[in-house]
Amino acid sequence: MKRMNYRGAGAAVCFLMNFDGGRFRGDFIEYLRDSYNDPDRTLEEYFDRSRRDVTFMRIHSRRPSAP
């Protein structure tokens, strides 16, 4: 079970650091810094998007585009 968690976390980090030229990189780094100091702040507050939207973008970023 731990391997699946690491794989999922690795995929999320890769996506948030690299998607669309690094659009979420700064917000993600801020989230990582604050995660120890302000655990009450939600992920949505950092990215100004719902978890559902981020999941949708991650899934669709892996699909090959139509020619």
C-alpha positions as CSV (number, residue, x, y, z in Angstrom):
1,M,0.0,0.0,0.0
2,K,2.8,2.4,0.7
3,R,4.1,2.1,-2.8
4,M,0.8,3.3,-4.2
5,N,0.9,6.4,-1.9
6,Y,4.5,7.2,-3.0
7,R,3.6,6.8,-6.7
8,G,0.5,9.0,-6.3
9,A,2.4,11.6,-4.4
10,G,5.2,11.6,-7.0
11,A,2.8,12.0,-9.8
12,A,1.1,14.9,-8.1
13,V,4.4,16.6,-7.4
14,C,5.5,16.2,-11.0
15,F,2.2,17.5,-12.3
16,L,2.2,20.6,-10.0
17,M,5.8,21.5,-10.7
18,N,5.7,21.0,-14.5
19,F,2.1,21.4,-15.9
20,D,1.6,24.1,-18.4
21,G,5.2,25.5,-18.1
22,G,5.1,25.4,-14.3
23,R,2.0,27.4,-13.8
24,F,1.4,25.9,-10.3
25,R,5.1,25.6,-9.3
26,G,5.1,28.8,-7.1
27,D,1.8,28.0,-5.4
28,F,3.0,24.4,-4.7
29,I,6.3,25.5,-3.2
30,E,4.4,27.9,-1.0
31,Y,2.0,25.1,0.0
32,L,5.0,22.9,0.9
33,R,6.6,25.6,3.0
34,D,3.4,26.4,4.9
35,S,2.3,22.8,5.4
36,Y,4.3,22.7,8.6
37,N,3.4,26.1,9.9
38,D,-0.3,26.6,8.9
39,P,-2.0,23.2,8.5
40,D,-5.5,24.8,8.6
41,R,-5.1,26.4,5.1
42,T,-6.6,24.3,2.4
43,L,-5.1,23.2,-0.9
44,E,-7.8,25.1,-2.7
45,E,-6.6,28.4,-1.2
46,Y,-3.2,27.9,-2.7
47,F,-4.2,27.1,-6.2
48,D,-7.4,29.1,-6.4
49,R,-9.0,25.9,-7.9
50,S,-11.0,23.1,-6.5
51,R,-9.4,19.7,-6.0
52,R,-11.8,18.4,-8.6
53,D,-10.5,20.9,-11.2
54,V,-6.8,20.1,-10.4
55,T,-7.6,16.3,-10.7
56,F,-9.3,17.0,-14.0
57,M,-6.3,18.9,-15.4
58,R,-3.9,16.2,-14.2
59,I,-5.9,13.4,-15.9
60,H,-6.3,15.4,-19.1
61,S,-2.7,16.5,-19.3
62,R,-1.7,12.9,-19.8
63,R,-4.0,12.1,-22.7
64,P,-2.6,12.4,-26.1
65,S,-4.0,15.3,-28.0
66,A,-6.0,14.7,-31.2
67,P,-4.1,15.5,-34.5
